């Protein structure tokens, strides 16, 4: 049975754990999963998002060859699970310098949006902070974006924002 067929079944945490174990460190199987994750089929991409994130936790190197596709995919109007799991992964990965502009633009859009989920905004802040370490000229823009959002943010957003603002001062 293919990963796609498995994802179309009743999808549970137990099934996700089983599938991630079956994929394991197999790059070819993970590549197949990434195709589903980047799919325009919203039902499949949502289910694949959870599995990609779980596989990433166990075998982060599997995602390296897909960084460009994941970053470029975020420019499209993708569903929240794909956005959330993409930025969750990207905050832990060193981004290729050639893609930092696109990543920064996308993350600033997420961070400054009034519609994005807190997890998407918080992880975007972390990605932007990682980019600012390489491109310090973005420091003020990130600082202003965080400060602008703080009064309206959840406790989690405010906590992450305060930590990043403090770290920005120390750069």
C-alpha positions in Angstrom: 0.0 0.0 0.0 1.3 3.5 -0.9 1.7 6.4 1.6 -1.1 8.2 -0.3 -3.5 5.2 0.3 -2.5 5.1 3.9 -3.2 8.8 4.3 -6.6 8.4 2.8 -7.7 5.9 5.5 -9.0 7.0 8.8 -6.0 8.9 10.0 -5.1 8.7 13.7 -2.1 9.4 15.8 -1.4 5.7 16.0 -1.5 5.3 12.2 0.8 8.4 11.9 3.3 6.9 14.3 3.2 3.6 12.4 3.7 5.3 9.0 6.6 7.4 10.3 8.2 4.3 11.6 7.8 2.6 8.2 9.2 5.6 6.4 12.1 5.8 8.9 15.3 7.1 7.5 14.3 6.1 3.9 14.9 9.1 1.7 12.9 7.7 -1.2 9.9 7.1 1.0 10.2 10.6 2.5 10.5 12.1 -1.0 7.1 10.4 -1.8 5.7 11.9 1.4 7.0 15.4 0.5 5.2 15.2 -2.9 2.0 14.6 -1.0 2.8 17.4 1.4 3.3 19.9 -1.5 0.2 18.6 -3.3 -2.6 20.9 -4.3 -5.0 18.3 -3.0 -5.8 20.0 0.4 -7.1 16.8 2.0 -3.9 14.9 1.3 -1.5 17.8 2.0 -3.2 18.4 5.5 -2.7 14.8 6.5 0.8 14.6 5.0 1.8 17.8 7.0 1.5 16.0 10.3 3.4 13.0 9.1 6.2 15.2 7.6 6.6 17.0 10.9 6.8 13.7 12.8 9.4 12.2 10.3 11.4 15.4 10.5 11.7 15.1 14.3 13.3 11.7 13.9 15.3 12.2 10.8 15.8 16.0 10.1 18.4 15.4 7.3 15.6 14.0 5.1 14.2 17.4 4.5 17.4 19.1 3.4 16.9 18.4 -0.3 13.3 19.7 -0.1 14.0 23.1 1.5 13.6 25.1 -1.7 10.3 23.4 -2.6 9.0 23.9 1.0 9.9 27.6 1.0 8.5 28.3 -2.5 5.3 26.4 -1.6 4.6 28.9 1.2 4.3 31.7 -1.4 1.1 30.0 -2.6 -2.1 30.1 -0.7 -1.6 26.9 1.2 -3.7 25.5 4.1 -2.8 26.2 7.7 -1.4 22.7 8.5 1.0 22.9 5.6 2.0 26.5 6.7 2.3 25.5 10.3 4.4 22.4 9.7 6.6 24.1 7.1 7.6 27.0 9.3 8.0 24.6 12.3 10.6 22.7 10.2 12.2 25.8 8.7 13.0 27.3 12.1 15.3 24.5 12.9 17.1 24.3 9.5 19.9 26.4 8.1 18.4 28.0 5.1 20.3 28.3 1.8 21.4 31.9 1.3 19.7 32.0 -2.1 16.3 31.4 -0.5 16.6 33.7 2.5 15.0 36.6 0.6 11.9 34.6 -0.3 11.8 33.1 3.2 12.1 36.5 4.9 9.4 38.0 2.6 7.0 35.1 3.4 7.7 35.1 7.1 7.2 38.9 7.4 3.8 38.4 5.6 2.8 35.7 8.0 4.0 37.7 11.1 2.3 40.9 10.0 -1.0 39.2 9.0 -4.0 39.6 11.3 -5.3 36.2 10.0 -2.4 33.8 10.6 -2.5 31.3 13.5 -0.3 32.0 16.5 2.1 29.0 15.8 2.7 30.2 12.2 3.5 33.7 13.5 5.7 32.5 16.3 7.7 30.1 14.1 8.0 32.8 11.4 9.5 35.1 14.1 12.2 32.5 14.8 13.0 32.0 11.1 13.3 35.8 10.7 15.6 36.0 13.7 17.8 33.3 12.2 17.9 35.3 9.0 18.7 38.6 10.9 21.8 36.9 12.2 23.1 36.8 8.6 21.4 40.0 7.4 21.4 42.4 10.3 19.9 45.1 8.1 16.5 43.4 8.7 16.8 43.7 12.5 14.8 46.9 12.8 12.0 45.6 10.5 11.7 42.5 12.6 11.8 44.5 15.9 9.0 46.8 14.6 6.9 43.9 13.3 7.1 42.1 16.7 6.4 45.2 18.7 3.4 46.0 16.5 1.9 42.6 17.0 2.6 42.3 20.8 -0.5 44.1 22.1 -2.8 41.7 20.2 -0.8 38.5 20.6 -1.6 35.5 22.8 0.5 34.6 25.8 2.6 32.2 23.5 3.2 35.0 21.0 4.1 37.5 23.6 6.6 35.0 25.2 8.3 34.2 21.9 8.2 37.9 20.9 9.8 39.0 24.2 12.6 36.4 23.9 13.4 37.4 20.3 13.3 41.1 21.1 15.8 40.6 23.9 18.0 38.5 21.6 17.8 41.2 18.9 19.2 43.7 21.5 22.1 41.4 22.1 23.0 41.1 18.4 
